[in-house]
């Protein structure tokens, strides 16, 4: 199944993606406000891709099970 890839170099932690992520695969750390991505929760719905104003999230066909 295709899932997403977050380019953390482009991400400015604005939270637009977290607002549309129903399975809560994307969240903001309550202390640092850094984006946290939990690949295990991602359903591949792609709503976050549409919501990201900086295009820091893309569809990824290859997901490494070791990466989070």
C-alpha positions as CSV (number, residue, x, y, z in Angstrom):
1,X,0.0,0.0,0.0
2,X,1.2,3.5,-0.8
3,X,1.8,5.7,2.2
4,X,3.2,9.2,2.7
5,X,6.7,10.5,3.0
6,X,7.3,13.7,5.0
7,X,10.3,15.9,3.9
8,X,11.2,17.3,7.3
9,X,13.6,19.8,5.6
10,X,10.7,21.5,4.0
11,X,8.2,21.2,6.9
12,X,7.7,24.3,9.1
13,X,5.5,22.5,11.6
14,X,2.4,24.6,10.7
15,X,0.0,21.8,11.7
16,X,-2.2,22.0,8.5
17,X,-1.6,18.2,8.0
18,X,-2.4,17.3,11.5
19,X,-5.8,19.0,11.3
20,X,-6.9,16.7,8.5
21,X,-5.3,13.5,9.7
22,X,-8.1,11.3,11.0
23,X,-6.0,8.3,12.1
24,X,-3.7,10.8,13.9
25,X,-0.6,9.5,12.1
26,X,0.6,13.1,12.1
27,X,0.7,15.2,15.2
28,X,2.6,18.1,16.7
29,X,4.8,17.5,19.8
30,X,3.2,19.4,22.7
31,X,6.5,20.8,23.9
32,X,8.6,21.4,20.8
33,X,5.8,21.7,18.3
34,X,7.8,19.5,15.9
35,X,5.9,17.3,13.5
36,X,5.7,13.6,14.5
37,X,4.8,11.0,11.9
38,X,3.7,7.5,13.0
39,X,3.9,5.3,9.8
40,X,2.0,2.5,11.6
41,X,-1.1,4.7,11.9
42,X,-1.0,6.1,8.3
43,X,-3.8,4.8,6.2
44,X,-2.6,6.5,3.0
45,X,-5.7,8.7,2.6
46,X,-3.6,11.5,1.2
47,X,-5.6,14.3,2.9
48,X,-2.4,15.6,4.4
49,X,-0.7,16.0,1.0
50,X,-3.6,18.3,-0.1
51,X,-3.4,20.2,3.2
52,X,0.3,20.9,3.2
53,X,1.0,24.5,2.0
54,X,4.7,23.8,1.4
55,X,4.3,20.5,-0.4
56,X,6.5,18.8,2.2
57,X,4.4,15.6,2.1
58,X,4.4,13.3,-0.9
59,X,3.1,9.9,-1.8
60,X,5.7,7.2,-1.3
61,X,5.4,3.8,-2.9
62,X,8.3,2.4,-0.9
63,X,8.2,2.4,2.9
64,X,11.0,1.1,5.0
65,X,9.8,-0.7,8.0
66,X,12.7,0.5,10.0
67,X,12.0,4.2,9.5
68,X,9.5,6.2,11.5
